Amino acid sequence: MKIKTSILSNVLQTTTSLQEKELTILDISIDSRSLRNTENTLFFALKGTNHNAHNYLVDLYAKGVRYFVVSQNVSLPDNAIVFMVEDTLKALQHFVAFYRKKYTFPVIGVTGSNGKTIVKEWLNQLLVPFYNIIKSPKSYNSQVGVPLSVIAINDEHNLGIFEAGISKPGEMDRLEKIIRPTIGILTNIGPAHNEGFSTKEEKLQEKLKLFKNSEVLISEKTDLIAVYKPENTQWFTWSFNEVANVQFKKIDAVLKVNFEEKEFSVHLPFTDLASVENIATCITTLLFLKVDTNYIVKAIPQLQTVQMRLQVKKGINDCLLIDDSYSSDYQSLKIALDFLEQQKTHQQKTVILSDIFQSGFTPEVLYQKVAQLLNQNHVTRVIGIGNKIGTHLTNVPQFQSYPDTETFLNDFNLRSFRSETILIKGSRSFQFEKIVAELEEKTHETVLEINLDAISHNLNFYKAKLKPTTKIMVMVKAFGYGNGSYEIAKLLAHHQVSYLGVAFADEGVELRKAGIKIPIIVMNPENSAFSTMIAYNLEPEIYNLDELNTFLQIAENQNLYNYPIHLKLNTGMNRLGFVEKDFDELIHILKQTNLVEVASMFSHLATSDMPEEKDFTLQQIQLFQKWSANIKRQLNINPILHILNTSGIYNFVEYQMDMVRIGIGLYGVGNDTTENAQLQNVATLKTVVLQINNVEKDITVGYGRRFKTEKKSKIATIAIGYADGIRRSYGNGKGCVLVNNQKAFIVGTICMDMLMIDVTDIDVKIGDEVIVFGNNLRITEIAKIWETIPYEVMTAISQRVKRIFYKE
């Protein structure tokens, strides 16, 4: 869009005056790391509890960005156009609200506690034959996500479907101005985000503000909604029990629908209560829009499950797969390409892409924009599947075209994929899950799912406690505390942490081979690995004189100059590190050489998580300050100083010095109840039910006959055992798992590859998912039963357990 600075200043409510110019804005951005940031990008420097984009504006300018919206003073060249505002998030919302007013087509706004994303996606599936739809990508329903969704509207769209989520009073008014829904849909009002509201009524009133200017509100008919619904808005209702505009009756897997004294039946693709209520909402919306009932009868059974995750999986031949095989629209492609760049482990980036639907552009314009996206993201090779994409992307370098998925699988040599990161993104109708199945490394059905969004949240939680200048080192040793190292390292590189820490050289080598370029410190280097470390640009922790002399000899042999080393001082942990009697010789040696330079000095706290040992922790800190000051003075150096670990950051943040080290806190485990409540669970270990046996009373189960049934029981065998990392002592009633959200206790002795659980009172079938630990059964609970610490539980999970990384 073209817009004058005076108009934009008014929209943004800027506090400064600018010279009148006409700006060409082709995109807006809040992510300084996106490869799509160009000279025509309007960048909003958002500040949150755990982040501040103002820190990256100089880098953005160097990349070509010239338009900035800021809320604090920044130093940028004179040709940068800077809009100073009080609140950059509000400015973003004002800008998108201004943009939204350009369009007058119908817009559906969806809110509620549960089911928002499902209803939005199902309505999109159902209405796509009739409309050119713009919708929220994935679950973009927040104060930031909504404006990023709405700004994608263009002249070709004729229906919008946007979801809105809130967590506290006062938020919905902002979203209403951005979405401006003409049709409102209220889904289930449940306990989600209750902590932000004093009562259910308060939460309902806040959500209903989205519809205060809507023509109609579509919802279940309840007395509570009747009290609080907007007065001037038509109420179009559905119910299973009350007299409503649309009345439903469920009989097994059939939904009987009564509307305007006519009745028809729909076969349900899903029969759980939540899905049935969401389907009722969708049918009611279709009837309000006067969609033919014959189409409804035909289309509802075709509804498909909604998969909103971007998943990272290990592929064949050292490939990394990004699985987004359930959607293919322009907006979600932009998100997926950003994620591809963030997670790539190889320079070779391949995209397997189907025909794109629901773009709002003509095919020519759409695929021109797609080609531009692929080029901006430096994609090496594109494989297009579908008739349209094959016609329109022929000018993209390294483009290969196939008419359908089966032809691709039959004609393409899948084994030729090697050492590359592959984004697999396609509409569900193309069945790209078949491609994922062929390219994914084959392992058994037990998986450890890693939530990358939770890792980002936890990193930002600790980052928010620090000064902007404090560097961050993150520990990814022991295979990322059992969660997977290089995938997490890629995310940390994306967040621009200063250092990564590993235990041994081979861990650092693997990260380098995976494309990790940020500095890596080896915390427990062995003398035999020094040459390898130098070859891979890994920086050693030096903790005694013998080790220092050995490294200097190798450094001399390789003609090194000022190679970075990190001095460990032993202030009380008494594990590794120099002590005061070593300092004279240490200083003498370092004064005589230019082979190395001291990049940092640090020590490790022994009791930072123990309030009763506060005095000892402070003693360690004071000793480190004294010793490091002495070494700095005598060597005339100014290295990075760091002593705080995860619990140190939480309990002694005033001693953050130049850098801190985040360890287990990144993975969602703190050392304090209050701290844990603010961290998000990262890892979910899950498996499946292999078999169910009906066992009579007084029958034994498992090795050693250590468990005997006390009544007629139902025993399920699940695909996990002590070879996967589950302690053998966790069996025979000590431990439990979750099956269909219900606790099932482990019975009998845990086997190498399997264990048995009592599911007598649980509705379960073969193939059902079983949660070993996750959001509702935390690692900390298991650690208590094991009489150990969460570190041991996490690092015990075997490498044969497949890791799947995902982003919502």
FENUR-V996173 format. One record per residue. N is the residue number from 1. RES is the residue in three letters. SS is DSSP state (H for helix, E for strand, L for the rest). Layout:
N & RES & SS
N & RES & SS
This chain:
1 & MET & L
2 & LYS & E
3 & ILE & E
4 & LYS & E
5 & THR & H
6 & SER & H
7 & ILE & H
8 & LEU & H
9 & SER & H
10 & ASN & H
11 & VAL & H
12 & LEU & H
13 & GLN & L
14 & THR & L
15 & THR & L
16 & THR & L
17 & SER & L
18 & LEU & L
19 & GLN & L
20 & GLU & L
21 & LYS & L
22 & GLU & E
23 & LEU & E
24 & THR & E
25 & ILE & L
26 & LEU & L
27 & ASP & E
28 & ILE & E
29 & SER & E
30 & ILE & L
31 & ASP & L
32 & SER & L
33 & ARG & L
34 & SER & L
35 & LEU & L
36 & ARG & L
37 & ASN & L
38 & THR & L
39 & GLU & L
40 & ASN & L
41 & THR & E
42 & LEU & E
43 & PHE & E
44 & PHE & E
45 & ALA & L
46 & LEU & L
47 & LYS & E
48 & GLY & L
49 & THR & L
50 & ASN & L
51 & HIS & L
52 & ASN & E
53 & ALA & H
54 & HIS & H
55 & ASN & H
56 & TYR & H
57 & LEU & H
58 & VAL & H
59 & ASP & H
60 & LEU & H
61 & TYR & H
62 & ALA & H
63 & LYS & L
64 & GLY & L
65 & VAL & L
66 & ARG & L
67 & TYR & E
68 & PHE & E
69 & VAL & E
70 & VAL & E
71 & SER & L
72 & GLN & L
73 & ASN & L
74 & VAL & L
75 & SER & L
76 & LEU & L
77 & PRO & L
78 & ASP & L
79 & ASN & L
80 & ALA & L
81 & ILE & E
82 & VAL & E
83 & PHE & E
84 & MET & E
85 & VAL & L
86 & GLU & L
87 & ASP & L
88 & THR & H
89 & LEU & H
90 & LYS & H
91 & ALA & H
92 & LEU & H
93 & GLN & H
94 & HIS & H
95 & PHE & H
96 & VAL & H
97 & ALA & H
98 & PHE & H
99 & TYR & H
100 & ARG & H
101 & LYS & L
102 & LYS & L
103 & TYR & L
104 & THR & L
105 & PHE & L
106 & PRO & E
107 & VAL & E
108 & ILE & E
109 & GLY & E
110 & VAL & E
111 & THR & E
112 & GLY & L
113 & SER & L
114 & ASN & E
115 & GLY & L
116 & LYS & H
117 & THR & H
118 & ILE & H
119 & VAL & H
120 & LYS & H
121 & GLU & H
122 & TRP & H
123 & LEU & H
124 & ASN & H
125 & GLN & H
126 & LEU & H
127 & LEU & H
128 & VAL & L
129 & PRO & L
130 & PHE & L
131 & TYR & L
132 & ASN & L
133 & ILE & E
134 & ILE & E
135 & LYS & E
136 & SER & L
137 & PRO & L
138 & LYS & L
139 & SER & L
140 & TYR & L
141 & ASN & L
142 & SER & L
143 & GLN & L
144 & VAL & L
145 & GLY & H
146 & VAL & H
147 & PRO & H
148 & LEU & H
149 & SER & H
150 & VAL & H
151 & ILE & L
152 & ALA & L
153 & ILE & L
154 & ASN & L
155 & ASP & L
156 & GLU & L
157 & HIS & L
158 & ASN & L
159 & LEU & E
160 & GLY & E
161 & ILE & E
162 & PHE & E
163 & GLU & E
164 & ALA & L
165 & GLY & L
166 & ILE & L
167 & SER & L
168 & LYS & L
169 & PRO & L
170 & GLY & L
171 & GLU & L
172 & MET & H
173 & ASP & H
174 & ARG & H
175 & LEU & H
176 & GLU & H
177 & LYS & H
178 & ILE & H
179 & ILE & H
180 & ARG & L
181 & PRO & L
182 & THR & L
183 & ILE & E
184 & GLY & E
185 & ILE & E
186 & LEU & E
187 & THR & L
188 & ASN & E
189 & ILE & L
190 & GLY & L
191 & PRO & L
192 & ALA & L
193 & HIS & L
194 & ASN & H
195 & GLU & H
196 & GLY & H
197 & PHE & L
198 & SER & L
199 & THR & L
200 & LYS & H
201 & GLU & H
202 & GLU & H
203 & LYS & H
204 & LEU & H
205 & GLN & H
206 & GLU & H
207 & LYS & H
208 & LEU & H
209 & LYS & H
210 & LEU & H
211 & PHE & H
212 & LYS & L
213 & ASN & L
214 & SER & L
215 & GLU & L
216 & VAL & E
217 & LEU & E
218 & ILE & E
219 & SER & E
220 & GLU & E
221 & LYS & L
222 & THR & L
223 & ASP & H
224 & LEU & H
225 & ILE & H
226 & ALA & H
227 & VAL & H
228 & TYR & H
229 & LYS & L
230 & PRO & L
231 & GLU & L
232 & ASN & L
233 & THR & L
234 & GLN & E
235 & TRP & E
236 & PHE & E
237 & THR & E
238 & TRP & E
239 & SER & E
240 & PHE & L
241 & ASN & L
242 & GLU & L
243 & VAL & L
244 & ALA & L
245 & ASN & L
246 & VAL & E
247 & GLN & E
248 & PHE & E
249 & LYS & E
250 & LYS & E
251 & ILE & E
252 & ASP & L
253 & ALA & L
254 & VAL & E
255 & LEU & E
256 & LYS & E
257 & VAL & E
258 & ASN & E
259 & PHE & E
260 & GLU & L
261 & GLU & L
262 & LYS & E
263 & GLU & E
264 & PHE & E
265 & SER & E
266 & VAL & E
267 & HIS & E
268 & LEU & L
269 & PRO & L
270 & PHE & L
271 & THR & L
272 & ASP & L
273 & LEU & H
274 & ALA & H
275 & SER & H
276 & VAL & H
277 & GLU & H
278 & ASN & H
279 & ILE & H
280 & ALA & H
281 & THR & H
282 & CYS & H
283 & ILE & H
284 & THR & H
285 & THR & H
286 & LEU & H
287 & LEU & H
288 & PHE & H
289 & LEU & L
290 & LYS & L
291 & VAL & L
292 & ASP & L
293 & THR & H
294 & ASN & H
295 & TYR & H
296 & ILE & H
297 & VAL & H
298 & LYS & H
299 & ALA & H
300 & ILE & H
301 & PRO & L
302 & GLN & L
303 & LEU & L
304 & GLN & L
305 & THR & L
306 & VAL & L
307 & GLN & L
308 & MET & L
309 & ARG & L
310 & LEU & E
311 & GLN & E
312 & VAL & E
313 & LYS & E
314 & LYS & E
315 & GLY & E
316 & ILE & H
317 & ASN & H
318 & ASP & H
319 & CYS & L
320 & LEU & E
321 & LEU & E
322 & ILE & E
323 & ASP & E
324 & ASP & E
325 & SER & L
326 & TYR & L
327 & SER & L
328 & SER & L
329 & ASP & L
330 & TYR & H
331 & GLN & H
332 & SER & H
333 & LEU & H
334 & LYS & H
335 & ILE & H
336 & ALA & H
337 & LEU & H
338 & ASP & H
339 & PHE & H
340 & LEU & H
341 & GLU & H
342 & GLN & H
343 & GLN & H
344 & LYS & L
345 & THR & L
346 & HIS & L
347 & GLN & L
348 & GLN & L
349 & LYS & E
350 & THR & E
351 & VAL & E
352 & ILE & E
353 & LEU & E
354 & SER & E
355 & ASP & L
356 & ILE & L
357 & PHE & L
358 & GLN & L
359 & SER & L
360 & GLY & L
361 & PHE & L
362 & THR & L
363 & PRO & H
364 & GLU & H
365 & VAL & H
366 & LEU & H
367 & TYR & H
368 & GLN & H
369 & LYS & H
370 & VAL & H
371 & ALA & H
372 & GLN & H
373 & LEU & H
374 & LEU & H
375 & ASN & H
376 & GLN & H
377 & ASN & L
378 & HIS & L
379 & VAL & L
380 & THR & L
381 & ARG & E
382 & VAL & E
383 & ILE & E
384 & GLY & E
385 & ILE & E
386 & GLY & L
387 & ASN & H
388 & LYS & H
389 & ILE & H
390 & GLY & H
391 & THR & H
392 & HIS & H
393 & LEU & L
394 & THR & L
395 & ASN & L
396 & VAL & L
397 & PRO & L
398 & GLN & L
399 & PHE & E
400 & GLN & E
401 & SER & E
402 & TYR & E
403 & PRO & L
404 & ASP & L
405 & THR & H
406 & GLU & H
407 & THR & H
408 & PHE & H
409 & LEU & H
410 & ASN & H
411 & ASP & H
412 & PHE & L
413 & ASN & L
414 & LEU & H
415 & ARG & H
416 & SER & H
417 & PHE & L
418 & ARG & L
419 & SER & L
420 & GLU & L
421 & THR & E
422 & ILE & E
423 & LEU & E
424 & ILE & E
425 & LYS & E
426 & GLY & L
427 & SER & L
428 & ARG & H
429 & SER & H
430 & PHE & H
431 & GLN & L
432 & PHE & L
433 & GLU & H
434 & LYS & H
435 & ILE & H
436 & VAL & H
437 & ALA & H
438 & GLU & H
439 & LEU & H
440 & GLU & E
441 & GLU & L
442 & LYS & L
443 & THR & L
444 & HIS & L
445 & GLU & L
446 & THR & L
447 & VAL & E
448 & LEU & E
449 & GLU & E
450 & ILE & E
451 & ASN & E
452 & LEU & H
453 & ASP & H
454 & ALA & H
455 & ILE & H
456 & SER & H
457 & HIS & H
458 & ASN & H
459 & LEU & H
460 & ASN & H
461 & PHE & H
462 & TYR & H
463 & LYS & H
464 & ALA & L
465 & LYS & L
466 & LEU & L
467 & LYS & L
468 & PRO & L
469 & THR & L
470 & THR & L
471 & LYS & E
472 & ILE & E
473 & MET & E
474 & VAL & E
475 & MET & E
476 & VAL & L
477 & LYS & H
478 & ALA & H
479 & PHE & H
480 & GLY & H
481 & TYR & H
482 & GLY & L
483 & ASN & L
484 & GLY & L
485 & SER & H
486 & TYR & H
487 & GLU & H
488 & ILE & H
489 & ALA & H
490 & LYS & H
491 & LEU & H
492 & LEU & H
493 & ALA & H
494 & HIS & H
495 & HIS & L
496 & GLN & L
497 & VAL & L
498 & SER & L
499 & TYR & E
500 & LEU & E
501 & GLY & E
502 & VAL & E
503 & ALA & L
504 & PHE & L
505 & ALA & H
506 & ASP & H
507 & GLU & H
508 & GLY & H
509 & VAL & H
510 & GLU & H
511 & LEU & H
512 & ARG & H
513 & LYS & H
514 & ALA & L
515 & GLY & L
516 & ILE & L
517 & LYS & L
518 & ILE & L
519 & PRO & E
520 & ILE & E
521 & ILE & E
522 & VAL & E
523 & MET & L
524 & ASN & L
525 & PRO & L
526 & GLU & L
527 & ASN & H
528 & SER & H
529 & ALA & H
530 & PHE & H
531 & SER & H
532 & THR & H
533 & MET & H
534 & ILE & H
535 & ALA & H
536 & TYR & L
537 & ASN & L
538 & LEU & L
539 & GLU & E
540 & PRO & E
541 & GLU & E
542 & ILE & E
543 & TYR & L
544 & ASN & L
545 & LEU & H
546 & ASP & H
547 & GLU & H
548 & LEU & H
549 & ASN & H
550 & THR & H
551 & PHE & H
552 & LEU & H
553 & GLN & H
554 & ILE & H
555 & ALA & H
556 & GLU & H
557 & ASN & H
558 & GLN & L
559 & ASN & L
560 & LEU & L
561 & TYR & L
562 & ASN & L
563 & TYR & E
564 & PRO & E
565 & ILE & E
566 & HIS & E
567 & LEU & E
568 & LYS & E
569 & LEU & E
570 & ASN & L
571 & THR & L
572 & GLY & L
573 & MET & L
574 & ASN & L
575 & ARG & L
576 & LEU & L
577 & GLY & L
578 & PHE & E
579 & VAL & L
580 & GLU & H
581 & LYS & H
582 & ASP & H
583 & PHE & H
584 & ASP & H
585 & GLU & H
586 & LEU & H
587 & ILE & H
588 & HIS & H
589 & ILE & H
590 & LEU & H
591 & LYS & H
592 & GLN & L
593 & THR & L
594 & ASN & L
595 & LEU & L
596 & VAL & E
597 & GLU & E
598 & VAL & E
599 & ALA & E
600 & SER & E
601 & MET & E
602 & PHE & E
603 & SER & L
604 & HIS & L
605 & LEU & L
606 & ALA & L
607 & THR & L
608 & SER & L
609 & ASP & L
610 & MET & L
611 & PRO & H
612 & GLU & H
613 & GLU & H
614 & LYS & H
615 & ASP & H
616 & PHE & H
617 & THR & H
618 & LEU & H
619 & GLN & H
620 & GLN & H
621 & ILE & H
622 & GLN & H
623 & LEU & H
624 & PHE & H
625 & GLN & H
626 & LYS & H
627 & TRP & H
628 & SER & H
629 & ALA & H
630 & ASN & H
631 & ILE & H
632 & LYS & H
633 & ARG & H
634 & GLN & H
635 & LEU & H
636 & ASN & L
637 & ILE & L
638 & ASN & L
639 & PRO & L
640 & ILE & E
641 & LEU & E
642 & HIS & E
643 & ILE & L
644 & LEU & L
645 & ASN & L
646 & THR & H
647 & SER & H
648 & GLY & H
649 & ILE & H
650 & TYR & H
651 & ASN & H
652 & PHE & L
653 & VAL & H
654 & GLU & H
655 & TYR & H
656 & GLN & L
657 & MET & L
658 & ASP & L
659 & MET & E
660 & VAL & E
661 & ARG & E
662 & ILE & E
663 & GLY & L
664 & ILE & H
665 & GLY & H
666 & LEU & H
667 & TYR & H
668 & GLY & L
669 & VAL & L
670 & GLY & L
671 & ASN & L
672 & ASP & L
673 & THR & H
674 & THR & H
675 & GLU & H
676 & ASN & H
677 & ALA & H
678 & GLN & H
679 & LEU & L
680 & GLN & L
681 & ASN & L
682 & VAL & L
683 & ALA & E
684 & THR & E
685 & LEU & E
686 & LYS & E
687 & THR & E
688 & VAL & E
689 & VAL & E
690 & LEU & E
691 & GLN & E
692 & ILE & E
693 & ASN & E
694 & ASN & E
695 & VAL & E
696 & GLU & L
697 & LYS & L
698 & ASP & L
699 & ILE & L
700 & THR & E
701 & VAL & E
702 & GLY & L
703 & TYR & H
704 & GLY & H
705 & ARG & H
706 & ARG & L
707 & PHE & E
708 & LYS & E
709 & THR & L
710 & GLU & L
711 & LYS & L
712 & LYS & L
713 & SER & E
714 & LYS & E
715 & ILE & E
716 & ALA & E
717 & THR & E
718 & ILE & E
719 & ALA & L
720 & ILE & L
721 & GLY & L
722 & TYR & H
723 & ALA & H
724 & ASP & H
725 & GLY & L
726 & ILE & L
727 & ARG & L
728 & ARG & H
729 & SER & H
730 & TYR & H
731 & GLY & L
732 & ASN & L
733 & GLY & L
734 & LYS & L
735 & GLY & L
736 & CYS & E
737 & VAL & E
738 & LEU & E
739 & VAL & E
740 & ASN & L
741 & ASN & L
742 & GLN & E
743 & LYS & E
744 & ALA & E
745 & PHE & E
746 & ILE & E
747 & VAL & E
748 & GLY & L
749 & THR & L
750 & ILE & L
751 & CYS & L
752 & MET & L
753 & ASP & L
754 & MET & L
755 & LEU & E
756 & MET & E
757 & ILE & E
758 & ASP & E
759 & VAL & L
760 & THR & L
761 & ASP & L
762 & ILE & L
763 & ASP & L
764 & VAL & L
765 & LYS & L
766 & ILE & L
767 & GLY & L
768 & ASP & L
769 & GLU & E
770 & VAL & E
771 & ILE & E
772 & VAL & E
773 & PHE & E
774 & GLY & L
775 & ASN & L
776 & ASN & L
777 & LEU & L
778 & ARG & L
779 & ILE & H
780 & THR & H
781 & GLU & H
782 & ILE & H
783 & ALA & H
784 & LYS & H
785 & ILE & H
786 & TRP & H
787 & GLU & L
788 & THR & L
789 & ILE & L
790 & PRO & H
791 & TYR & H
792 & GLU & H
793 & VAL & H
794 & MET & H
795 & THR & H
796 & ALA & H
797 & ILE & L
798 & SER & L
799 & GLN & L
800 & ARG & L
801 & VAL & L
802 & LYS & E
803 & ARG & E
804 & ILE & E
805 & PHE & E
806 & TYR & E
807 & LYS & E
808 & GLU & L
